[in-house]
Amino acid sequence: MVNCPLCDAAVDVDEEELDQGDEFTCDECGAALSVTSTDPIEVGPHSDAEEEDEDEDDETEDADEEAEDEEEDEESSDWK
């Protein structure tokens, strides 16, 4: 059992079955929560910002790869 970080209500979850990143809802206040650490078990409010950060990282990697490809193209055209 863990406590909701927002309303401090006890949330009935099986701590042994939780993995980092697992999501669940507080029955008392309805807050979306996620596991932030498994040793010890810690939970925090789930935010879509985490998912947006992952999406932004993917977009940044794609842009970096495109820039590298363009540099390679420029270098090979200078060589000819």
C-alpha positions in Angstrom: 0.0 0.0 0.0 1.3 3.5 -0.9 0.0 6.9 -0.1 -1.2 9.4 -2.7 1.3 12.3 -2.8 -1.6 14.8 -3.4 -4.2 13.8 -0.9 -2.2 11.4 1.3 -4.9 8.7 1.0 -3.8 5.1 1.1 -3.9 3.6 -2.4 -4.4 -0.2 -2.5 -1.8 -1.5 -4.9 0.5 -4.6 -4.7 3.9 -3.0 -4.2 5.7 -6.2 -5.3 4.0 -6.0 -8.7 4.8 -2.3 -9.4 7.6 -1.3 -11.8 9.0 2.1 -12.5 6.7 4.0 -14.8 3.6 2.0 -13.9 0.5 4.2 -13.8 -2.6 4.0 -11.6 -5.3 6.3 -10.2 -5.9 7.4 -6.6 -9.3 6.1 -5.6 -9.8 9.1 -3.2 -8.9 12.1 -5.3 -8.8 10.6 -8.8 -5.2 11.8 -9.4 -3.2 10.0 -12.1 -0.1 8.6 -10.4 3.0 6.9 -11.6 5.8 4.9 -9.9 8.9 7.0 -9.8 11.1 4.6 -7.9 10.8 0.9 -6.9 13.4 0.8 -4.1 11.9 2.2 -2.0 8.5 2.5 -3.7 7.8 6.1 -4.5 4.9 7.5 -6.5 4.3 11.0 -7.9 1.7 12.7 -10.0 1.7 11.3 -13.6 2.1 14.0 -16.1 2.0 13.9 -19.9 5.1 16.1 -19.8 7.2 12.9 -19.4 5.7 11.5 -22.6 6.1 14.9 -24.3 9.8 15.0 -23.3 10.3 11.5 -24.8 8.6 12.7 -28.0 10.8 15.8 -28.1 13.9 13.8 -27.6 12.9 11.6 -30.6 12.3 14.7 -32.7 15.6 16.2 -31.7 17.4 13.0 -32.6 15.7 13.0 -36.0 16.7 16.6 -36.7 20.3 15.9 -35.6 20.5 13.0 -38.1 19.1 15.1 -40.9 21.6 17.8 -40.2 24.5 15.3 -40.2 23.2 13.9 -43.5 23.1 17.4 -45.0 26.7 18.0 -43.8 27.8 14.8 -45.4 26.1 15.7 -48.7 27.8 19.1 -48.7 31.2 17.6 -48.0 30.9 15.1 -50.8 29.7 17.7 -53.2 32.8 19.9 -52.3 35.1 16.9 -52.9 33.9 16.4 -56.5 
